[in-house]
Amino acid sequence: MDDLKNSLGSRYLQETKFDEQTLHRKARLDIAPAHPYKEYAGADKIKLPTTWEMDKSLHDTLQYRRSHRRYGDAALSMEDLAMLLWAGQGISGRAGSFFFRTAPSAGALYPVETYLSIQHVESLSPGLYHFQPLEFCLELMSEGFVGKSVAEAALGQNFMAKAGVVFIWSAILRRNFSKYGHRGLRYIMMDAGHICQNLLLAAEGLQLGACPVAAFYDDALNKLLALDGEEESVIYLAAVGAKE
Ligand SMILES: Cc1cc2nc3c(=O)[nH]c(=O)nc-3n(C[C@H](O)[C@H](O)[C@H](O)COP(=O)(O)O)c2cc1C
């Protein structure tokens, strides 16, 4: 049997983790930047229409989504929270005993877990929770406001402490690597991107502000959630709150 810990994917994840000591060494490579747009000089250009038939609410959600980092004082409702969770990872289909979710997942393996730092949500005590999609419920892990610790672990991005909720996504590497091997880490990150984008669009649809965050001290968040950082490790965050 191959060892998960020594797989290329695991080593990449370990070696690109941020911590306070290595942040500045790891955060930059001395590589020249590239132009953000590619163009085929001399190619025929075919102008595209800018008016089209599309469901207006979907169009506006796509058009107006922006990363919001300033949150107001209003608490999120339980309905908003439930909808955000459903949009990110809710079960939306079934084939026999198998369940599909709102976001696609390579091989339908669903390696991403959702945790919540609840900070300002009506009828929920601040604390850390785990989302359980099969029963569509939250599991209370520990009570007490940890927004400041989450913000500190996110390289001191203080706006996160003011959010109503911070979504913390981890990956259970084995779920994916046991099928896709070294290539698995790519798929896990793509899965997380789909989940996060679903969440961001749902937040916009609910008139809430949201911001994805990938700059964080990995093991500080792993510690907060009691994850070992090898079998399961935090990979992505998103703050959501009332727009200011
Ligand atoms: C993978 C990823 C990581 C990001 N990490 C952070 C972050 O750590 N802090 C932050 O404030 N914004 C973060 N963002 C948000 C980007 O800064 C933002 O998406 C970008 O500036 C484009 O703006 P828009 O989202 O409003 O369209 C991240 C976005 C992505 C996709």
The ligand as an ORCA input file, in Angstrom:
! r2SCAN-3c Opt
* xyz 0 1
  C      -8.371     31.553     -4.079
  C      -8.732     32.921     -3.551
  C      -8.137     33.370     -2.404
  C      -8.484     34.627     -1.886
  N      -7.952     35.010     -0.687
  C      -8.312     36.206     -0.171
  C      -7.819     36.607      1.096
  O      -7.072     35.903      1.763
  N      -8.236     37.809      1.585
  C      -9.093     38.617      0.884
  O      -9.445     39.684      1.396
  N      -9.577     38.263     -0.329
  C      -9.215     37.076     -0.871
  N      -9.726     36.673     -2.076
  C     -10.655     37.562     -2.809
  C      -9.968     38.236     -4.001
  O      -9.124     39.259     -3.532
  C     -11.069     38.781     -4.948
  O     -11.835     37.716     -5.427
  C     -10.450     39.545     -6.110
  O      -9.851     40.735     -5.675
  C     -11.502     39.896     -7.167
  O     -12.530     40.690     -6.610
  P     -14.052     40.224     -6.539
  O     -14.125     38.927     -5.794
  O     -14.751     41.333     -5.816
  O     -14.557     40.057     -7.941
  C      -9.404     35.446     -2.593
  C      -9.981     34.971     -3.760
  C      -9.681     33.718     -4.229
  C     -10.369     33.205     -5.456
*
